[in-house]
Amino acid sequence: MIMRPDIHLRQAAISLAYALLNLTTGTRATSSPLTPTPSAPTRYTGPSEPHRSLSTTAHNRYQRRRQRAASGRRRLLTPWVLLSLAAPLIAHGETSATPAFQLGDICPASFENQDGGCVLRNRYREYRSLRDAGVGGLKTGLPPLREGFTPQQIDLGRYLFFDPILSADGSVSCASCHDPAKGFADGRGQAVGIHRQVLPRSAPSLWNVGFLSTLLWDGSKSSLEEQMQGPLYSPFEMGNTPTQLLTTLNANPVYRALFEQAFSRSPIALDQIYTAITAFESSLISLNSRYDLYAHGYHEALTDAEIAGLNVFRSFVARCAECHTPPLFTNQQLAVLGVADAPGELIDTGAEAITGDASQRGAFRVPSLRNIVRTAPYMHRGQKPTLEDAARFYTGGRGHEVPEGESVMIHWHIWEPRLTDAEITSLTTFMGALTDEAFMPEIPKVVPSGLPVTQGQKPMAGNSDGFGAQ
């Protein structure tokens, strides 16, 4: 992104204002068009003193009338001069303090430009992966990534992601629920949407989301373009409509110019909006933690306590890695854990509400553990405040939280490992080594709409409405 004042237009306006003032007053402005130039004294060479006195008096009266007239013309002209100075900026819908926006032409960190598209460069791409699934041991290849977007499309998506213009009333943006400071989640058990409406589920992290083909907690979407339409048009989340979204963006001259730059066509279309946001979200890569250095062969990258935690994590007793499988630390499957939404209550039926399959009652997508220490609280509804609480759930006994009278088919990996307090501490210590925010994107200070850049939302007390797109 490049932000700069429109210097050439301003200089042209100033020159025009000087010329206009000089022509109108008939004087030569040597320093400022608003500073009168004093008349030079007149030397009289007439024949006699009486005639000289009368002539001088008449001449002085003439000069005073002329100066008063010029002063009046200047007072009348001053507003027009100021308007001339501001005209180029007003014509572009800006003020003197408003920056111009230019999309970046360089790929994000960890990407390189190949034939105009940004392609990820990462050590994991040197490894193989069975059926390209991206699950396995330490040196396992990645699943396919959504990539190949241009730098301009990614940068445009960055602006859209942080701009509240996407919501119906200009109050919330994507970053309201996916805050970079909180692992691109929002630090809440239940996300908060437009009009501070409390949603039924937490906001998932977006780190490495470009690798995922199972999206949302209930796994109901398979592409980012499809997924984002849920929150955009949900009355509980961003409250917009396709028609209003297009009307708003096409009415903004800055966005029209940026979309033209990114896609080389106009007017703005819905598929362009979805593509730009997908391009940005797919650039959120976190694969350079201390664990990753260890996985690539640098043994000293982890402490002894973290290595002990990794051993528990991969053990057949804890079996964490069977679902939270490297390198993404998710197998992208749906799993029924038997975690209660509230004490003695199963409120959210999970994937069953989408598929109608009773065996998926209470089934939710296995989340990635990348940057997990940033995204508390845990589970689909924030039922577990800390990582220790989440780890202890799995050692509490199979089905120990299932409400009485409920019948759910708990995943076969869930059993009774009976981990000790020391092992649970080791687990959480290791998960801290999965933190990597080195390629955090730049958060724009201003966005093309001129609205405040939003991050985080405050809930409205006592409001918890319908199941949306989370």
Steps between C-alpha positions, in 0.01 A plus 500: 500500500621850412336806652593847362348851454401613152790744470480582130132592512562724800790679325289558191219643713737742675641624168147552369404694812802733467427571135131562570579749775759691295269533201213620714690764699729618222799477735799269520496275808862455600456304822138410558184554302334630812767764584444842335794643305555865600499754219834669415524871596425745214760768423336831379701725267242774430582874468374652826440411869120579513429287198726227645300506828162474326619231265659301783180517705290377208751226425500382863118485503513295180756259650293452819185425294698254291643322806155482667355347183785249476458409867128443446568281200750296703251447781242378249758284323651332805227231540531415130878465534459264794239303309742471208764359732260237631332418167729213391458332837124550510473360149666181623274471805783580740611761749854622543559239773350207306755264342478352152494119486722291279506119512832332569677309222711272724386160626459451877782356708566128426351535150682558172364640177475236228352618170308777678356280778623458858614145580604375845860406566535275803721214613200271549449505124816295466332212682251243379150447633293185460226578246591871544290498817756702698483279809776291651822528695754776544618512137167481321401708202219754501155462343425722198488873566277761339771705330592673176316823577666822387662735755234759420214258567653403835551863601146592396372211711698637794318833476161330469574272796553795735237732352156521672353603165421131446236506774151642458552796734877544477557379857676163466767354275648154454765601755229563761479124551841405359735730689871463407597568862298196609618245248244622246229389743333740746574371849133419568311181561226636277569749222321834480339628181317809376302693763713310757298183453657199669551203268477135603862402426851638532685653206757252360858610439592582140867410512574252216133505397604489134602136549162393638226332300269451800385838626283627788451310822234280343705432185219625278717698255790387285626828347579840642288672236199297608575533871528879510152549359360361825623781727467767231127443456398363839271743687684403819856554372557773239140548393566592138341393171670437165318795342586745777862382512548561128323835512714621790833395352422626150403837648848532651742646240805372688379142501397525135856599412653227718278226355586624150867473590464149648264348241526726192124526458209694642252545654572310820345150501427260785747238378777762513417579863506131595824442309681794661407397855592138422835617365579687822382226736700238307815706557476458880778244541637377833755222443821636654464433871770349717323168457547534122873556543508182709299310237746611230791358701616770742470308827602792722196704392286341775572483871510169685157575650354569155649181357349307793164660415539406133563140603178498704317664209611228256466208742242224456381583850404864441441453125479877439683476166242260356260794457732799536735365238815685383586714318173695526406328828156411372376208292204719390251234606180531700508342843246446778678574828206495739579844643198671656404849384404587858484284813257220418400651165563419134380817327686486169441183296794579271523328162171315556314826437661517154492136389206361697724206591437400863850353523638854460308641793749714690765462226737791434808555289835424661666843529866570429727550798718757325527816717265326744624702799356813332146368451358423846235405601478157335244267338220610266327706769795597716409244765863459614669823618861375485711246316536305823121483530472378141767234552338379822170446320656216301625325808170530688346183360317416181164676487529646849338831391220356286169614651274231641256372240718611205620240252815598310753289311829612655806480276699181549818696579338633818575270789652518851874573480515601867778750448680631805519867590864500388405357160224756455748776585746354247228496235411864546867595509555331165196666342654837582783408261249501212481881515621687190379845396810601305296559183229708661356727228512878535181631654386810307471819703234631263271323254347625172155554652641746755323305777691408818709184466323246723650221710293322764137546599322560829193281562160633593402366842234230500504453123568156353326447168468239228761261369682680223791419276775448754 
